[in-house]
Amino acid sequence: MIATLSGILQHKDPASVIIDVQGVGYEVQLSGRTYDKLPLAGEKVFLHIHTNVREDAITLYGFTDMEQKKLFLLLTGVSGVGPKLALSILSGIDPAELCNAVNLKDMARLTALSGVGKKTAQRLCMELADKVGGLILEHPQALPGKGIAGNAPPRSEGFAMQDAASALVNLGYPQETSWQALRAVQQADPERAAEMKVDELIRNALRGLA
């Protein structure tokens, strides 16, 4: 099994990358959040890998940190959640917020994620509640109402980003492209983006997509 890959980032797009490891190109599927953390094409890259072996295919899934890999494995262990949906979930919510949502049975937050309906959200809460507890303990900033070392809670994308992403998808843009445009808005001015309303997020994302 391939557990990690270290090499040159030969090609990347929001859904997958090709990593050249001593002349061998490995195609790796990834989430939008992992894509955002990648270096430029031609630079060195390191990814934690989950190797999914089936009768008809061997698929590699890549993550920049073990936290997301662990969550991916937990998600794919839930009934009805396959690798594609797991990556979609990880694209739309940060690990700490996902742990909180499951731990608090926040159905509204979970069903706001693309591809997650009420039944899937219920299964996530029911099947992962005991399992994400360990991850929350390992990362104190993920505890409800607490930040790192007990300071302010971490900034999350919240419902405005989710609603803006949904609106862009409804306008015909692919989900990954929509999130990429919204994250570009966030990265340009994180503080201002955190206070933007849905319509303002959409306008700024559309400017980037124009």
Secondary structure, 3 states (H helix, E strand, C coil): CCCEEEEEEEEECCCEEEEEECCEEEEEECCHHHHHCCCCCCCEEEEEEEEEECCCCEEEEEECCHHHHHHHHHHHCCCCCCHHHHHHHHHHCCHHHHHHHHHCCCHHHHHCCCCCCHHHHHHHHHHHHHHHHHHHHHCHHHCCCCCHHHCCCCCCCHHHHHHHHHHHHHCCCCHHHHHHHHHHHHHHCHHHHHHCCHHHHHHHHHHHHC
